[in-house]
Amino acid sequence: MSDVSFEAVTREIRRRSDNFASFFRAGDAAGLVADYYVDEPQMSAPDMPLLTSRAAITGLFEELMKGFSACDLTQHDVRVSGERAYELGIAIVTPKDASAPKVDCRYVIVWRKAADGWRVELDFFAFGKLI
């Protein structure tokens, strides 16, 4: 894959990640999932069974948005291979309770090139700092 293609993919991933943060701040779980994930995503979240649908992932974000006002994503590493991209990153989640500390998460995402752009196919996150 050429450097230009790699740059285009990383720009698209950054754009989708910025959209993710905007939807989260707006409390729009359905919009977030519709924009960010493929039609048949899978997510592994701490202390939960594997989530295997947009509806299940939307439900998780609805619950998260009850207690948190923001979730900002930072890419640590992105690698592209054909129709897939692999991202390792950091999420900082801000509680609605201003006296509560922010929550650090680390994540690994598999992106898939879909008809309407790059979307998340597999999403794994855990609590704690990446580095």
N, C-alpha and C positions, 0 to 999 in steps of 0.2 A: 504494500500500500504506500502510495507516495506521501511525502510530507504534507502536500496540500490537502489530500484526502484525510490524513490524520488530523490536521488542523480543523478541517470542516466538521469532523466527527466530534472533536473535543469542544468546539464552539456550540454544536447542537446539544451536547450533554450539559454544558454550562447553562445554556438557555433553558433547557428542561428543568434543571436544578433550581434556577432562579424562579421559574414558574411555580415549582413545588413550594418554595418558601413563600411566595405571594399567596397561593391558595391556602397554605397553612395559616398565615396571618389573618386571612379573611374568614377562616373557619369553614372553608368549603371543601370538605372531605371528598365529596363526589366529583367535583371539578378537578381536584388534585389527582385522584386515581385515574380519571378519564384521560387527563393530559399526560400522565407520567408512565403508566403501565400498559403493557400489551393486553389483549382481550383475555388471555388465559395465564395471568401471572401466578407466581408462587413467592411466598414470603415466609421467612423463618424469623420470628421475634422471640425475645427472651420469655421463658416460662409459658410458652403457648404452643399448641399443636401447629403443624404446618398449615398456613393459609393458602388456599388454592383457587381463589376466585377474586374478581374485582369486588364483589359484594362483601366478602369476608374482610378484605383489606380496607375497604371503605368503612366498615364497622369499627375496625381497629383505630383508624384515624379519627373517626367521630369521637371515640372514647378519649384518645390522646388530646384532642382539641378542647375537651372539657376542662382539662387542667393545665394546658400549656398554650401560650400565645404565639410562639414562634419556633421554627425549626430551620436552622441555617446549615446548608451543606457546603463542605469544602472538599474538593477533589485533591487527594494526595498523589494518586497515580492512576493513569488511564492507559490501557493497552488495547489496540485494535487488531482484530484478525478477521478479515472477510466481513461476514454479515453479523459479527458479534464484537462487542467491546466489553472490557472488564475494568471496573472502577473500584478502587480502594479509597475510602474517604472518612471524613469526620463530620458528625452532626452535633451541633450545639442546640439544645432544646431549652427554651426559656419558659419557666413556670408563670402562670397568671399571678400567683402570689409573689409579689416583688421581694418579700423577705426570704423566700426559698432560693437555694442556689441553683444555678443552671446545671443541666444534666449533660454530661459528655457521652457520646456514643461513637462507635466505629462501625463501618459498614463495608460490605462487599456486594457489588451489583453486577449482574450480567445484563448488558443492553443488547437488544436485537434490532436490526434494521427492518422496519416495517414499511408498509406502503406510504404512510404519512410521517415518516421520520424515525429517529431512534427512540425506542421505548424500553422500559425496564421489563425484563422477562423473569429474572430471579433476584430476590432482595433478601439479604441476610444482615441483621444488625445485632449488636451486643452493647451492653453498657460498659463504660470505661474509655479511657484515652487510648488513641491509636499509638502514640509515641510517648 
